[in-house]
């Protein structure tokens, strides 16, 4: 039987040949319906209808899996998951009505049932909106831990081995961890070797998570610590696109289905899936946050029991973190293994954060994930009584902007709040020396809607605050020597308060009373 043209033009010749052979031998006619959005593995997905002699026509998802250590084993591992837990599989997995088709060079073709019989009434968790996402996610995580693992077991594993096992082949020579290490710089010398300890942005001296993936020089108190690792059935790559939620019309999380089981194992650390899912759901949200809010999320991930007013600004994310963490803690408490579970959770947070640091393209988010991994390892070491050295070099990814100290970031946040509600009858004026700010801080300040900026930086029009505002939305007008400022209702007048390289000295024409903010290199005046 011929392979439909829509498939032939889109797949590798090895796939076409294997599919054509199977269709001929089985007498099956395959009708192509449409391609659907693929996942992150590089597999091709399509809805098709199989017409096999003696059987009713059936609509299925056809998944064409490329060669690879993980993707090439998906059909086998999916079958293992179905066989190992029939009751759970009947409710929360999808069946494979047709045996997988093996092609040459490692290609394979899978056919899976359409969960619920319809693609219109089921959505990935990542697309769920307008509901209590924290509770929906917690319902899924609780079921993955409890329903899939009614009788979990334990394996005693040293902390070092556990940390490295979570990272798997990613720590192999030339793998993702080595590639990430090549992008790191320590202290002021980009060529410095990787130290065991680094100074984080918070000022804490913490383990260098990258160095600890390979070194055998872990402190004795940490390297000899044996964890009672809770093991059982686990997805292995759980994220919000691998969880399908029925909607009829409201989401029904208890009817969820798991897909993409290429990393499934029946004896995997159970702490891995909740942590990976949580970070996967946070990444896009955290990427849109400022420095202070990112730090709030980091601190809450490290210790969800914290309560501070800073966290109210990102309460939706924190509710998600708390809900998922509480489900894991409750699961472990029932086993009498809460302390071991929480130690495992810190190491899993470090390992999962390193995974995201290696795969994300955004340098600032790679840096955030790396720092989170180091802080998580630091929390584990503190629990084990490991003392950090008094000093250690800083660590940053090549190309990442040097972060501002958190006291300056907090001052900026206060500045933004204090000056956010200006109107036609309220003038907001900034007096600033942009030469004392990083380019990132200059851009942030320039993006706010000031009426007047008095910049004490003599190079403001060359590489200072006004130059940083170029390309940003809004009308900003640099007033130079001999020009009269024209004040508009929707424009920012930028006055050079010092000596301009091109225009000489200029005296501001506006008297500006100032209100100082603590720990800030700038002031926020208003009248």
C-alpha positions, 0 to 999 in steps of 0.5 A, a space after each residue: 500500500 502506498 505511503 500518503 504523499 504528505 508523509 513521503 515529502 516530510 520524512 526520512 527515506 528510511 521512515 518511508 521505506 519501513 512504513 511502506 513495507 509494513 502497510 504492504 505486509 499488513 494490508 493496512 490502508 493509512 489515510 493522512 489527516 494532518 500534522 500536529 504541533 511537535 514536542 521538543 524531541 524532534 519527533 514528527 506527529 500526525 493524526 492518521 486513520 488506519 483501515 486494517 482488514 477485519 478491523 474497524 477503522 481507528 484514528 491514531 496519533 502517528 509519532 515518527 521518532 528520530 534516532 537517539 539515546 532517548 527518542 530511539 527507545 521511546 516505543 520500548 519504554 512506553 510498552 514497559 510502562 503500560 505493562 508494569 502498571 496496568 491500572 495506572 496505565 488504563 487511566 493515565 497513559 495512552 495505549 499503543 494499539 499497533 506494534 512499533 515499526 522499526 526503520 533503518 538507522 535508528 528510526 522508529 514509528 509509533 501509533 498511539 490512541 487519541 486520549 479521550 477520542 478527541 484532540 478538541 477536548 484535551 489540552 496540555 497543562 501548558 495551555 491551561 488558563 483561567 483556573 487555579 493552576 497550582 491546584 491542577 498541577 498539585 492534583 497531577 503530581 499527587 497522582 503521579 507519586 501515589 497512584 503510580 507508586 502505591 508501593 515505592 521502595 528505597 535505595 541507599 545512595 551517596 549524595 554524590 552518586 545521586 546528584 550525578 545519576 540525576 544528570 545522567 549522560 549529560 555529565 559525559 565528556 563533551 556533553 551538555 555539562 562540559 559545554 556549559 562549563 566552557 561558557 563560564 568565567 570565574 573571577 576577573 580572569 576568564 581562563 581561570 580553572 573551575 573552583 569548587 566554591 564560588 561567591 553567588 550574587 547574594 554574597 554567599 559562598 556556595 558550591 560550584 555546581 558544575 565543578 561538583 558534577 565531575 570532581 571527586 573532591 566533595 567535602 567528606 561530610 557531603 560525599 559520605 552521606 547516604 540518602 534513602 532514595 525513594 524509587 519507583 515508576 517515573 516519567 523521567 522528562 515531566 513537563 507541562 507539554 507532556 501532561 494532557 488535561 481533559 476540558 469538558 469545558 472546565 479542566 479535569 486534572 484527575 483525568 490527565 494523561 501522560 505522553 512522551 515516555 522515552 525516559 520512563 523507568 520503573 526504578 527511578 528517583 521519584 523526587 525528580 519528576 515533580 522538581 523538573 515539572 515545576 522548573 519547566 513551568 516557571 522558566 517562561 514566567 521567570 524570564 519576564 521578571 526583574 532581578 529582584 523578583 527572580 531572586 524572590 522565586 529562587 529563595 522560595 524554591 530553596 525554602 517554600 516556608 519563607 514569607 516576605 512581602 517581596 514575594 507578594 509580587 509574584 504570588 502566582 508563581 509562589 503558590 505553584 511552588 508551594 503546592 507542588 512542594 507540599 504534595 511531595 512532602 506529604 508523600 514522603 511523610 507517609 513513608 516516614 522519610 521526610 528528612 531524606 526526601 527534602 535532602 533529595 529535593 535540594 539535590 534534585 533542584 540543583 541537578 534540574 536547574 543545571 539541565 535548564 542552564 545547559 539547554 536555555 538560549 537566554 544568557 540571563 536565564 542560564 545564569 539564573 539557573 546556574 546560580 539556583 543550582 549552586 544555592 541548592 547545593 549550598 543548602 544541602 551542604 549546610 544541612 550536612 554541616 559542611 562549612 564553606 570557605 570564607 572567600 571564593 571567586 565570582 562565577 558568570 557566563 560569558 556574555 552575561 551582563 554583570 548583575 547589579 548588587 541587590 541593594 541597588 536593585 531594591 532601590 530601583 524597585 522602590 524608585 519605580 514604585 514611587 514614580 509610577 503614577 505621574 499624570 498631566 498635573 504631576 511631573 516626575 523628574 529624575 536626577 541621575 548620574 548614569 555613568 555610575 550605572 551598568 548598561 542594564 540599569 541605564 536601560 531599565 531607568 530609561 524605559 520609565 516614563 519621566 517628564 524630565 531627566 537631569 543626567 550628571 553624566 557628561 557622556 549621556 549622549 555618547 554612551 550614557 543614559 540617553 544613549 541607552 534609551 535609543 530604540 526604546 518606545 517613547 519620545 525622548 529629546 536630548 536638550 543641548 547647549 543653546 536649546 530651549 527645552 520643549 515639554 510635551 505631555 508624552 515626551 521625556 526631556 533629557 538635560 545634560 547636567 554635566 559637560 557634554 563631549 560635543 556641546 560643552 557645559 549646560 545648566 539645567 533650567 528646572 529646579 528639582 527638589 530631591 528625595 533620597 532613596 537608601 543604597 541608591 546611586 540615584 535620586 527620585 525627585 517630584 513636584 
